[in-house]
C-alpha cells in the first residue's frame, strides 16, 4: 500500500515536467519532419510508443536544455517554453509551440508532498502527447527545409546561463492558434498551444 500514498514533491514534479518536455519536443521534431525519421529510435514511455532522437548533436543540446529547465522548475522561476519552427532559407517563423508553465511557489517553503499520484500525472501527460501527434493531421505541410529554436522565458531577476542568448518572441503574423490540453502535477501546471502560419 505504500506506493499509492507517496504523493508528489517539488523535485519529483520538476523531473516529471522536464521529462515531458524532453519527450514532447522530440515528438514534435519527429512528427514535423525537422530531422529525418531514421535519426529517431522508438521507445516506450507513458505506456505509449514515442520517438527519441539518436542524433548526437541534437541529443546533447536537448540534454543541456532539459537539465537547465529542471533547475528553473525546481526554483519555480520558469514561465514558458516555446519551440519555434522556421524556414531554413528565409528564417520565417512557420510554427510556434508554446507551453505556459505555472509554478506554485509555496511548494518551495512547504515541502510536504502533494496528493497526486505519478500515474495520474503521467496519464494527463500521455493525453497531451497524443494530442501533439494528432495536431499534425491539420497543420500545414512543412514543404521546405526547416530549423527549430527553443525559447525559455524565466523570471526577470534570474541570471541567464552563459551558453544561452537573449531572443525576441518570434511571433507569427496572422497565425491560426489551437489550444491543446493541459496537465498539472499540482505544483506545476503546463498549458499547451500551437500557432501556425495560415497557408495563403
Secondary structure, 3 states (H helix, E strand, C coil): CHHHHCCECHHHHHHHHHHHHHHHHHHHHHHCCCCCHHHEEEEEECCEEEEEECCHHHHHHHHHHHHHHHHHHHHCCEEEEEEEEEECCCCCEEEEEEEEEEECCHHHHCCCCECCCHHHHHHHHHHHHHHHHHHCCCCCCCCCCEEEEEEEEECCCCCCCCCCCCCCCCCCCCEEEEEEEEEECCCEEEEEEEEEECCC
